[in-house]
Structure formats: structure tokens, C-alpha cells
Amino acid sequence: MPEIISPLDIRVRLEAAGVNPVDTKLRTGGLLFPDGLPAILGCDGAGTVDAVGGDVEGIAPGDKVFFCYGGLGQQAGNYAEYTVVPSFAVAKIPHGVEMAEAAAAPLVLITAWEALFDRARMQAGDKVFVHAGAGGVGHVAIQLAKLAGCEVATTVSDAAKASFVSSLGADCIINYREQDVAQALLDWTGGHGVDIAFDTVGGAAFNQLIPAVRVYGDLVSILQIPADADLKTLRLRNIRISQELMLTPMVLGLNDALAHHADILASCAGWMAEGKLKVHVSHRLPLVQAAEAHRLIAAGSMTGKIVLQQ
């Protein structure tokens, strides 16, 4: 049983854990911390508060909370029965939001929010492109952009995913296996290019997006910018490049940024309770089938998220 050490910590009896591609990367490619083994994976968690530290305010035993904290090899993650989390890193789960959806939400919501609102400064009326709109990050990014009053274009690989993103409000749906993505975006924008391009794929897809971003537009990526990035064209078009890695506050120990993450989750929780924002859970597996969850993610082409439940 993990013990509360800091007076600002809370202990959570976990009921569900979201599974993310970073979990599989940490397992197969090494942890972010060299002395992190043995490790409990799982950044996303949701459950019921079991105990609180002496300085915790506003959170009490019995409260239901969700958060993205731990699972990087230094701090125990959420493929577990209990975990200890800083109280300032969690948000309460509102009535009407089920535990599995809450557990699936944090990493993808924070990633999409920071990329669109914090990095690209998204505003109502923007034309926004989201790569891989049926994926974990992509499907919530579409919804956030629509809630902000934007028009949204996205890519899919088949008709089923096209139907899914259409149900989320996507205005322009591009089958990347059949269409040239950049040309489709230029056609959609009358040749001007999108105000914001959100790259969730990386590699060659990054360079392919450059001509489809308007002059003085924004290109945000959650992947490493490729070594052969067309910096000359980016500079000529005054395109602002941003990178988004929502794990930075955990890796670097930035408590203020972790509190910002909690604020993002609290804002999104309100929309979730109102039915305006939905995190799609495609698979629900018992905790003992964590390996199968990783196999499903490794197979690729996921729609929504996978959740492990107690």
C-alpha cells in the first residue's frame, strides 16, 4: 500500500487506468529515468480518494478524481490498485461522467488543449486541421476546436472512421489513402491554407503539411520535428512551429504546470458532464489483460482509447 508522504498528497483507490502509446514506448524502448525499474506503468488514472495529506484543501476521502500523473518509471503509475498523487494535479469527476471515460481522458485532453489553445492560440473562426482524427488525441482535438467555434478538417483511413469523425463535428474529412492531404486542405481553404495544423503523426507528414498552412499560421506537432524539416519554406511563410509534450511537467518536476493540467481537466470535465465533450472508449479490459491492451495499441489504427478496469 503506497503511503502519503507530502502533506499535499492524496491516496487514490484506482478504479480505471487509461492506456496510451507512451506506455508501450516506455515498456519497449526504455524508461525516461535510468533508475526507474521496477516500474508501474500508466499515466492516466481515475478513482476514489482514500486518504489525504494534512495540508490538502478542497479534496476529501470519497471524492472521485482523475489525473495524468506517474507511470514514467520514477513515480508509480496507474496499472495498480492504489496510487499517491499530488492534490494539485487532480480534478474532480463530475456526476454523470463514468469512471472509464474519466480514466481515458487526461493525457489526450491535456495534449490537445495545450497544442491548440496554449501553443497555437486557437480562436473562434480559425480553420483547424487535425491529423488522425479518429485517434486518441485527434478525436478530442476535433471536439475542442468545435467547442471553440472553429471549422475543422481531419484525416481518416476508412469509411468507418469517416463516420466517427463526422459525428464529432468534423467539417472536412480527408481519406489520406485516396487523397493528397495538402491539396485537399488548400481546396478547402480557397488556396490560403489552414490557420492551425495539428500534427499527431510526425515524420514525412510534417513536411507534407507545410504548404497547406497559411502564411503566418501555426504548425504544432506532438512528435519530434524531423531532421529534414523544410525550414526554408517555414521561414519564408512565417509559420510558427510549436512542439507539445504534456509529460514535461512530470519529467522536470514543474508543479505549477501540473496545476495547469488540473485546471484543463476541470474545464473539460464541465463539458463532459454536459455531454458536449466525449472521450470514446473503444476497449475495456481487466487490469490483468494489460499486455493485451499493449498489443492492441501496437497493432495501430486505434479509434479512441483503451481502458483497464479493476
NORFENCOR-V451937 format. One record per residue. RES is the residue in one letter. D_LAST is the distance of its C-alpha to the last C-alpha in Angstrom with 1 decimal. Layout:
res->[RES,RES]
d_last->[D_LAST,D_LAST]
//
This chain:
res->[M,P,E,I,I,S,P,L,D,I,R,V,R,L,E,A,A,G,V,N,P,V,D,T,K,L,R,T,G,G,L,L,F,P,D,G,L,P,A,I,L,G,C,D,G,A,G,T,V,D,A,V,G,G,D,V,E,G,I,A,P,G,D,K,V,F,F,C,Y,G,G,L,G,Q,Q,A,G,N,Y,A,E,Y,T,V,V,P,S,F,A,V,A,K,I,P,H,G,V,E,M,A,E,A,A,A,A,P,L,V,L,I,T,A,W,E,A,L,F,D,R,A,R,M,Q,A,G,D,K,V,F,V,H,A,G,A,G,G,V,G,H,V,A,I,Q,L,A,K,L,A,G,C,E,V,A,T,T,V,S,D,A,A,K,A,S,F,V,S,S,L,G,A,D,C,I,I,N,Y,R,E,Q,D,V,A,Q,A,L,L,D,W,T,G,G,H,G,V,D,I,A,F,D,T,V,G,G,A,A,F,N,Q,L,I,P,A,V,R,V,Y,G,D,L,V,S,I,L,Q,I,P,A,D,A,D,L,K,T,L,R,L,R,N,I,R,I,S,Q,E,L,M,L,T,P,M,V,L,G,L,N,D,A,L,A,H,H,A,D,I,L,A,S,C,A,G,W,M,A,E,G,K,L,K,V,H,V,S,H,R,L,P,L,V,Q,A,A,E,A,H,R,L,I,A,A,G,S,M,T,G,K,I,V,L,Q,Q]
d_last->[15.9,17.2,20.3,21.9,25.1,26.5,27.5,26.0,22.5,19.5,16.4,13.1,10.0,7.6,5.4,6.2,8.7,11.9,13.6,17.4,20.5,21.1,18.2,19.9,23.2,22.3,21.1,24.3,26.8,26.4,24.9,26.7,27.5,29.5,28.3,24.6,23.5,21.3,18.9,15.2,15.0,13.6,15.9,14.0,11.5,10.9,10.1,12.4,15.3,15.6,19.1,21.8,24.8,28.3,29.4,26.5,27.8,26.4,22.8,21.9,19.1,17.3,17.8,15.1,15.6,15.1,16.8,17.7,18.3,18.0,17.2,20.9,21.5,23.0,20.3,16.8,14.4,10.8,9.2,8.5,7.4,10.7,13.4,17.0,18.5,22.1,22.3,24.7,22.2,19.8,20.4,19.5,17.6,20.3,20.2,19.7,17.3,13.9,10.8,10.3,14.0,14.2,11.9,14.1,17.2,18.3,19.8,21.5,22.8,24.2,25.7,27.4,28.6,30.1,31.7,33.2,34.0,34.4,36.0,37.7,38.5,37.7,39.9,40.5,42.7,41.5,41.1,37.8,36.7,33.1,32.6,29.9,29.1,26.4,24.3,21.6,24.2,26.9,25.6,24.9,28.2,30.1,28.8,29.6,33.0,33.7,32.7,35.2,37.9,38.2,39.0,36.5,37.1,34.5,34.3,32.5,32.9,33.2,33.8,30.2,29.3,32.6,31.6,28.2,29.9,32.7,30.3,29.3,33.0,34.2,38.1,39.0,37.0,38.1,37.4,37.8,38.6,41.6,42.7,43.9,41.4,43.9,46.6,44.3,43.5,47.2,48.1,45.5,46.9,50.6,50.9,49.8,46.3,43.1,42.8,39.4,37.8,34.2,33.7,30.2,31.7,34.2,36.9,39.7,38.0,38.8,42.6,42.6,41.5,44.3,47.1,44.9,44.4,47.2,49.6,48.1,44.7,41.3,39.3,35.9,33.8,30.4,31.7,34.5,37.8,39.6,42.6,44.9,44.0,47.1,47.9,51.4,50.4,47.7,50.4,53.0,50.8,49.6,46.0,43.6,41.0,37.7,34.7,31.2,28.5,26.0,24.9,28.4,27.6,25.0,27.2,30.3,29.0,30.2,29.0,31.0,29.5,25.9,27.1,28.4,25.1,23.7,26.7,26.1,22.5,24.1,26.7,24.4,22.2,25.4,26.1,22.6,23.0,26.5,25.3,27.4,24.8,21.9,19.4,19.0,15.6,16.9,14.0,10.3,8.8,6.0,5.8,8.7,10.6,11.2,14.8,15.1,14.1,16.8,19.2,18.9,19.8,22.5,24.0,24.8,25.7,22.3,22.3,20.1,16.7,13.6,10.1,7.0,3.8,0.0]
//
